[in-house]
């Protein structure tokens, strides 16, 4: 039976239809917000997947271009692989929902969101986030919901909830917050140096709105919710833990894991596994669970030592950052490079500059964003963690880390008018042991400065972790978490920003939410750590952006011309502009408002191209001096080309001071000459002279 539910959300009506479509899914919500329409479904397999030690959750966000009245470009008129935006949206849905499923659940679960119509006033991302939560809550899939998500903008100092695309473009904040009834469970933000206090205020304004949505979801579940199905638990049996503890004492496990060298720790754990495998050689059931059991044993050991004894695996203090190092110019011939090292995490970043025409073109549902001038990409090869695995291109994690670093640096980039370049920043992970995304922010910032990009302020990033006890006030916040503290801890709270404010946040947790004191302490700790990294490592390495771009980087000269003259510069079928490019070897970009960018590495050729464009777009007036080439000789005179498509004639009587009988007596094709414009003759034609050129101009 089909039922419909509605609520007013941020000034617009949100409607959820249940039972109308997709009846064979475990749960389905047909979502409408304004004219935005999204079908959200939740499905689960009947049995757990064999041979895995994780919860196999897949979240899909499908952008159908018909939703915006578009046909896909290219030869194949069908949507292909998910766009980066779709992948990032899927990650934002996944992160808050994953911890709310049972930890011992191994059935495959897929949350699918099909975007079918887009209203620019109502972002489909918000609708998909809510739809996934509702579809899962009303399904028979075990889930400790409900949860809700709200986006917050900041325009002229005021919060805007679930902003439209147009509002997002002028907002100083793009914040997404997910909550349960009691706590915040996910934070994702990009910001224009928003102060810490304002950020916390925005987070909890969103949290308050999420409570209204949760109350709405409760009503839907009360009327349409299915009974949750039973499942086969994949938890490690307690008797196996007891047997392991008899062979490997807590003290022995503590000694194995507490070292500041990742490779030593892994060797210690490997030796323990070998010891246990030998002891359980005749128990195949326990051998199959051994890896997970040892992992859980490590986890309990590390958490106990951190929480009770304030002892970290590498011996650091709770607020201490690992050893830091920074270098610039480590790669020759590239436009800019830097390396940032924090403990056993090391990122090398390379910056490449190009004309604005090299900006990335985007084909998506948001018609207000069609290109991306700053492109940050992140790579995570297997050797960075000592593994062997073939490269298959960037996965969702790599795309997410690159987007986070990109978001962190965009607020400090110069405008196109100040710096008319497209910028590509690539972070290569050389070594990884925790928070490579924030090391990428630091390396990228220094690389940009080394490349001569006049950023407004330097940006640094750091991550904090969390270990919680049995009550809300029993917890430890850790500054600069390493991999082990991330794996065994409850939170990865990444914050990037300048000394004056936050530019990006990404918060992941493995528990059912954070209290406000934890959020406030994490933000305060990251600010202290960012300031330390800037003052003691990054700025001593490179204190400000270089005044000019590097030797191998393209140089750009930008001039303005009358928009009515653009056609003269381009010429018929592009003949004129292509001739300029062929003669000078430069690249030329022209915008509709008459901004012309000339890009090249040879300054002389760039100046020559600019001069050609100036001549083409200048109306001839008496007294102007031009240099040109003889391109045609007639009985009555010679035609001089001053620039491609721009010619003038010198009458035979104006070639030399003395009388000549033939033009060829003085000129031949290809001669370089200087002429002066005499203005219009009696017939209204522009007249030029060689003999009347002032001596100082020759």
LINHU-V413703 format. One record per helix or strand of 2 or more residues. SS is the DSSP state (@ for helix, = for strand). FROM is the first residue (numbers start at 1). LEN is the number of residues. If there is no record, write none. Layout:
SS,FROM,LEN + SS,FROM,LEN
//
This chain:
=,3,7 + =,12,7 + =,27,7 + =,36,13 + =,57,7 + @,65,4 + @,84,15 + =,107,11 + @,124,15 + =,148,8 + =,158,4 + @,165,6 + =,173,7 + =,184,11 + @,196,29 + @,238,10 + @,250,8 + @,262,18 + @,284,26 + =,324,5 + =,336,7 + =,345,11 + @,356,3 + =,360,2 + =,371,2 + =,374,6 + @,382,4 + @,396,15 + =,421,11 + @,436,15 + =,460,9 + =,475,5 + @,483,6 + =,491,7 + =,502,8 + @,516,26 + =,555,6 + @,563,8 + @,572,13 + =,587,4 + =,595,6 + @,603,14 + =,625,10 + =,637,7 + =,646,6 + @,652,3 + @,663,3 + =,672,9 + =,686,4 + @,695,3
//
